Amino acid sequence: MPRIRPRAAAVPALAAVSAMLVLCSCSSGAGAKGDDAPSVAEEANLTAGIGTAKDSAGPAPAVEGARRGGTVHVANLRDSSHLDPQKIYAGEAYNTSLLWGRQLTQYQVVDGKPKLVGDLATDTGKPSDGSRTWTYRLKDGIAWEDGKPITSKHVKYGIERTFAPGFELGPPYWPQWLTGKQDLAKAREVYGGPKKDGDFKGIETPDDKTIVFHFAQPQSDVPFMAAQSSSSPVRPDKDTGTKYDLKPFATGPYRIVEHRQNQSMTLERNPHWKAGTDPIRHQYADKFEFTFEKKELNTAQEILNGRGEGADTVTTKNELPPELYGEATRDPKKKRLVVDGRRGAFTYHLVARNDRVADPEVRKAIHYLFPRQQARQALGGPRVGDIATTYSSPAIVGYEKYDLYPVAPTGDIKKAKEHLAKAEKPVKSLSYAYESNAANDRMAQVLVEAFEKAGITLVTKPMPLPAFTNEVQRNADPKYDLWMSGSSVDWPTPATGVPYRFDSRRDSLDNDPRYKNPAVDKELDRIAKIGDAEKKAEALIALEKNKIMKDVPLVPFLHQRVQQARGANVGGAFIHPIYGTISLAWLYLKKS
């Protein structure tokens, strides 16, 4: 979750149709059976398991009913900001890039449940030296789009690029973990990338099949981090610098034939991709044709009504426009074209700036008076998310459902007043900043009325998104008490959530509640040394439950959901349980 709110905040995602979909559920195909979206109960356990070498071998489990042939059309309002694998840092781009890019590890999805498996690697990695060293062995038969073999040196070169200038907005983990420097700028002082500093000694490639990583501290989450696009190989002779961001060289089932930025992109089958080496992806369609800059409402109407190419079209960035949701749910034929699922590990909270709302009793009062059900209805109803009682999402390893301070979804004003009476000083007013749009304006009014019932005047400050981003999210000293914030982890364990948001030594771009608890900091230091990912996750969730959330540094609101559209002729569509958008690598056309 490092600095994820400023990069791709989820605040507008609940209300604005053009929300950027970031990280991290399920409908049809290998993801789930049938064309109808599953119920929440069916989604109860979407946490990622870790597969074996056998699971990693390939080919991917077949999608029931899938056939080969035809062109799948993908219509999105916006083109991707980046296609360069070391610059990609958004769930939709991760998901879409599976068509042409492969990583050391990746998520196999069967019946909606993800399993981490070896992708280019034979397994999810072998740790040694207390998880300070990780070794990967590459598979036989993996090749670039020109047929040349992928080697360990190509993987090393790709990861070395993450240290270089121009890659600051990509994931920071390889530079940080390999140098032991949490400050990214200092990590890049140790090594500045392959073109500046040549070979990086912390990564060994004893032969073309083996790559060994040496980390400064134990790193139990390496298998998950190795699934990020930053772990993709790059061949030095094909590294075209900034142009690589438009047309990366392919290792997956498709290759990019043409990319006219912000207009269109065409993918065709990669003849040198071998299904027997890939346990994740498929190559059902002949081609993928992307179009950009088309209005979302028009796209959704064409898909739902089967006009033009609508029957063969999906969206991966666009959400179903709210004005069409009622129509789509009332018409059984159109309802089947709505792909619904959890937005992976995305959660939505009411954040209290702890150094301004310093009394825990006041924060507890806010927890009790917060009318979650009415607020959710203002945003669009149950389709926007499931009411949360925990900070962490049910989609992460180690998740434990708890409810420390049980309250009805409509709130409990009486209980809120009891805690306000215990406060050291009376609270007459609080300020609430938010990004202004129709849905968020409605929710703000719901909050004003609830706070008023508890005897508190809530002073609202609506502002456009750029101002909200700069004045609240990126401002080290925002002059407000409360705001809504969405966040996610960078992979499905709590390792990039709890330690970032609640460590008092981190800046406000990570620790936006300004939460301070020395005992928590000390425990985070202990947990960081745990070399087993599952035990580490359990320890972080226990810390969240037993210490952090008892202080109510923020108020959990929603585990978010997303709805997207797929044409009637498109099969295999589901919301990816990690990346939170329709996953193209499973799609096929029923007729072509």
Stockholm file with secondary structure:
# STOCKHOLM 1.0

chainA/1-592         MPRIRPRAAAVPALAAVSAMLVLCSCSSGAGAKGDDAPSVAEEANLTAGIGTAKDSAGPAPAVEGARRGGTVHVANLRDSSHLDPQKIYAGEAYNTSLLWGRQLTQYQVVDGKPKLVGDLATDTGKPSDGSRTWTYRLKDGIAWEDGKPITSKHVKYGIERTFAPGFELGPPYWPQWLTGKQDLAKAREVYGGPKKDGDFKGIETPDDKTIVFHFAQPQSDVPFMAAQSSSSPVRPDKDTGTKYDLKPFATGPYRIVEHRQNQSMTLERNPHWKAGTDPIRHQYADKFEFTFEKKELNTAQEILNGRGEGADTVTTKNELPPELYGEATRDPKKKRLVVDGRRGAFTYHLVARNDRVADPEVRKAIHYLFPRQQARQALGGPRVGDIATTYSSPAIVGYEKYDLYPVAPTGDIKKAKEHLAKAEKPVKSLSYAYESNAANDRMAQVLVEAFEKAGITLVTKPMPLPAFTNEVQRNADPKYDLWMSGSSVDWPTPATGVPYRFDSRRDSLDNDPRYKNPAVDKELDRIAKIGDAEKKAEALIALEKNKIMKDVPLVPFLHQRVQQARGANVGGAFIHPIYGTISLAWLYLKKS
#=GR chainA/1-592 SS CTTHHHHHCSTGGGTCTTCCCCCCCCCSTTSSSSSSCCCTGGGSCCCCEECCTTTTSSCCCCCTTCCCCSEEEEEESSCCSCCSTTTCCSHHHHHHHTTTCCCSEEEEEETTEEEEEESSBSSSCEEETTTTEEEEEBCTTCBCTTSCBCCHHHHHHHHHHTTSTTCTTSCCHHHHHHHTCSSHHHHHHHCCCHHHHCCCTTEEEEETTEEEEECSSCCTTHHHHTTSGGGCCCCGGGCCGGGGGTSCCCCSSEEEEEEETTTEEEEEECTTCCGGGCSSCCCCSSEEEEEESCCHHHHHHHHHHTCTTGGGEECSSCCCCHHHHHHHHHSHHHHTTEEEEEEEEEEEEEEECTTTSCCHHHHHHHHHHCCHHHHHHHHTSGGGEEECSSSSCTTSTTCCCCCSSCCCTTCCHHHHHHHHHHSSSCCCEEEEEEECSHHHHHHHHHHHHHHHHTTCEEEEEEECHHHHIIIIISCSSCSCSEEEEEECCSSSSGGGTHHHHSCTTSCTTTCTTCCCCHHHHHHHHHHHTCCCHHHHHHHHHHHIIIIIGGGCSEEEEEEEEEEEEBCTTEESCCBCTTTCSBCGGGCEESCC
#=GC SS_cons         CTTHHHHHCSTGGGTCTTCCCCCCCCCSTTSSSSSSCCCTGGGSCCCCEECCTTTTSSCCCCCTTCCCCSEEEEEESSCCSCCSTTTCCSHHHHHHHTTTCCCSEEEEEETTEEEEEESSBSSSCEEETTTTEEEEEBCTTCBCTTSCBCCHHHHHHHHHHTTSTTCTTSCCHHHHHHHTCSSHHHHHHHCCCHHHHCCCTTEEEEETTEEEEECSSCCTTHHHHTTSGGGCCCCGGGCCGGGGGTSCCCCSSEEEEEEETTTEEEEEECTTCCGGGCSSCCCCSSEEEEEESCCHHHHHHHHHHTCTTGGGEECSSCCCCHHHHHHHHHSHHHHTTEEEEEEEEEEEEEEECTTTSCCHHHHHHHHHHCCHHHHHHHHTSGGGEEECSSSSCTTSTTCCCCCSSCCCTTCCHHHHHHHHHHSSSCCCEEEEEEECSHHHHHHHHHHHHHHHHTTCEEEEEEECHHHHIIIIISCSSCSCSEEEEEECCSSSSGGGTHHHHSCTTSCTTTCTTCCCCHHHHHHHHHHHTCCCHHHHHHHHHHHIIIIIGGGCSEEEEEEEEEEEEBCTTEESCCBCTTTCSBCGGGCEESCC
//
